[in-house]
Amino acid sequence: MILDCEKKIVNKIYKNKIDIVSIIVLAVFVIIIFSPIINQLYGRTDYALHISVANKMMERQQILIPHFLYELSIIILNIFICNMGFNLAGYISVILFFLFLSVIIYFQIRQILIKIWPQKYAILTICLTISLLLVGPINILAYFDRHYYYGYIGINVFHNPTSIILKPLALLLFLCSVKIYDKNHNPTHVILSAVILSVMAIIAKPSFTICLLPALVIFSIIKYYKNESIDWKLLIFGILMPSILLLGIQYYFTFSAHQLYKIKSGIAILPFEVMRNHSKSLLTK
């Protein structure tokens, strides 16, 4: 009995060491792969705009856009790491969120592979994690319309910093949402975590939450009529209430209150309209 306990402890320590080494190796690969990609796009596309907004937020000491998490991360890094400058702070911020996402994906894949290949799971987990960070649509019509992005579902995008910082938060929020349908009700700290993730995901970029909320409501109604378990506290107080409240504030900020950019805007329900405007072969894609 004692020997069995000792073996379990030794195996646990061994696996922890493997995971630590694997995370370090994964981090090195992520930095090597994604630093040149971000560097190539940096200073252009959406990065320049967000860095400019962060600079203005710092100067005016006020929030200027509804989804400001990337700008906030730039300001915090710039303040606490010896005034490194907004350009460098924005660059490091994106890489840090890539690392954050890679660690989350690693441990999700690890849970499955460690049961199948307990001795050889690490290498495959690293490879699959990197693959998921790079995977994209098959651009079958790019030769004809020269569009590698528009018209496709961009699984991984590198030109938009707010999409990059949203990903780890959206993934964690999704994993938290799955717990709504566990048979056992979740403790208070899970609900608090859901509130924090809901808020952070929205101030990073509200796109994911706008899709998540109706999906959760519809799925919960189906579960309810099937008499299946639903954690109503987690659903209502952890995700729905904080998300709806914050989305309402963002709506007011964007369409009713003072805006940074004086552009006439509104909300319309037009499925696929944006992609159709940028691609004549949307159905094929």
N, C-alpha and C positions, 0 to 999 in steps of 0.2 A: 504493500500500500504506500509506504514512504517512498520507495523507489519510483513508483508510478507518478507520485506528486513531483518528485525531483525531475523526472523526465519531462513532465508537462512544463515545469518552470524553465528548464533548459531550452526546450523547444520554443517557448514563448520569447525568451531572451534572444534566441537565434533568429527567429522571424522578425523581431523588432530591429535587430542589427541589419538584417537584409533590407527591411523597409527603409531604414535611415540611409543606407548606401544607395538604394534604388532611387530615393527622392533626390539625393545629391546628383546622381548621374542624370536623372530626368531633368533637373534644373539646369544642368550644364548644356544638355541638348536643346532645351527650350531657348536658352539665351543665345546659343550658337545659331539656331535655325531662324528665330523670329527677330533678333536684333537687326540683321541686314534688311529684312523685309520692311520693318517699321522705319528704319533709317532711310530706305529708298523712298518711302511715302511721306516721311516727316517734313514739315515745313510747307507741304502742299496739301491738297485735298481738304479733309475736315479738320486736320490737326491745327493748321494755322489759325482757323476761325476760333477754335476752342481755346487756344493759347491766348489769343487776343482778348477773348471774353474774360478769361481768368485774370489777365492783367488789369482790365477795367474794373472787375469785381474787387481786386486788391486796392486799387486806387480810390474807388468810391465807397468801399466798405459796405457793400450791399449786394444782395442776390439779384442778378440781372436776367437769368433764364430759369425756366421751371425745372429742368433736369440739369443740375449743377454739380453732380458728384465728381466728375472728372476735373472740373475747374477747382473744386474744393481740394481734391487730392494734390493738384499742382501747387496750390497756395500753401498747403500744409507741408509738403516736401520742401518747398522753397524757404519756408520760415525755419523749419527745424533742422535742416541740413545746410547750414552756413550760407544761406542765400545763393544757392547754386544756379539760380536763373530759371525762368519759366520754361524755356525750351528744353533744358536738360531735365527739369522736374517732370514735365509732361511725358518725355521719352521714358524715364525710369518708371513712372506711374503705370504706363501701358505694359511694360515688361513685367512688373510686379503682379499685375492682374492676370497676365498670361501664366505666370508661375502658380498663382493661386488656383486658377482653373485646372492646370495640369495636375496639381496635388489632389483636388477633388475627384477628377476623373480616375486618377490612379487608384484611389482607395475604393471607388465604386467597382472598378474592374477586378481589383484584388479580391474583393469579397467572393467573387464567383470562381476565379481561377485558382485560388488557394485550396479550394475544395477538390478541384480536378487534378491539379499538378502541385501538390504541397511543397515539393522540393525545387520546382523549376518555374514557379509562377512569375517571378520578378522580371525576368528579361522580356517575356511575352507581354506582361502588363505595361512595361515601359514602351514597347513597340506599338501596342494598341492605343495607348494614351497619345503618343505623338501622331499616330495616324488620324485619330479623331480630331486633333487640333489642326490638321492640314486638309482633311477631306473636303471635297467641294463637288458641285454638280458637273456632269459631263457636258462640256460646251460643244455640242455636236454641230451647232449652226454658226459658230464663231467665224468660220471661214467665209461665210456669205454675208453676215451683217456686221461683223467686227465687234460684236458685243460678247464679252466674256462674263459679264455680271448681270446686265439688265435682261429681264425676262426669265431668269433662273431664280431658284430659291437659294440665296447665298448662305450656305451652312456656316462657312467661316469667311468673315470679311476682315480685311486688314487696314482699309482706308478710313474706317470710322471708329474713333477712340471710344465713343459712348457705347457702341455695340460690344466692343472688347471688354470694357469694364462691367457691362451688364451680365455677360455670360456666366461667370462664377456665381453671381448673386441669383440669377434666374435659375440656374441648376440647383442650387441649395434650396430655393423657394419651392421649386417643383418637388424635390425630395421631401420637403416638409409637407407639401400638399398631399402627397401619397399617404402620409400618416393619418390623414383625416379618416381614412377608410380601414384603419387597423381595428382589430376586434377589441383590443384593450385601449381605453381612453388615455390620452397623453398627459403627462405631468405639466405643471405650470410653466416650467422652463422651456418646454417645447413651444407653447403658445407665445411666450415672450420672444423666443427666437424667431417665430413666424412674423410677429409684429415688426421686429427689427429688419428682417429680410424684406418684408413687404415695402417698408419705407425706403430702404436703401435701393431696392430694385427700381422703384418708381423715380427716385431722384437721380438714378443713373440714366435711365431711359424708360419711359412708361410702356413701350411697345409690347413687351412680354406680358405684363400684368393685364393690359387691355384684352389680350387674347385668353389669358388664364382665367379671369373671373367668370365670364359666361360659360366656359368649359366646366369649371367647378360647379357652378349652379346647376347646369343641365345634368351633369354626372351624378350630383347629389340627389336630384329629384328622382332619377332612375333608381339609385340605390335605396332611396326611401320607399318607393313603391314595391321594391323587391324585399323589403323588411331586412335589409342588410345594415351592418354597423356603420354609423357616422358619428364622428366626434364634432358635434355642433359647436362646441366652444372654440375649438381650433379653427373651424371653418369660418364662423361668424366673427369672433373677437380677434383671432390670430391673423386672418387674411382679408376677409371681405370688408369689415368696418374700417380698418386703417387704410386699406387700398382705395376704397371709394371716397373716403374723406380727403386723402391726399390728391387723388385724381381730380376731385372737385376743386381743390385749391389751385392745382396746376391749370385747370380749365379757366378759372377766373383770372389767374395771372397771365395766361397766354392770350385770351380773347377779350377780356374785359378791362383789365388794369393796364398800367403803363407798360409798354414793351420796349425792348432795346432796339428792335428794328421795326420801323413804321411800315409794315406790309399788311395789306388787307388779307385776312385769313378766316377760315372757318372749318367746320367739320362736315364731311359728306360720306355717305356709305356707298362706295363705288368699288366693289370687288375687282381686283386685277387691273383697275384703270391705269395706275401708275406704270405697271409693267407693260401694259399694252401700248402706252404712249412711247415707250422706249424700245419696243420690239414688235415687228409685224408678224412674228412667228411664235406668238405666245402659246398657242394650243400645241404646236409641235414640241416646244420646249417642255 
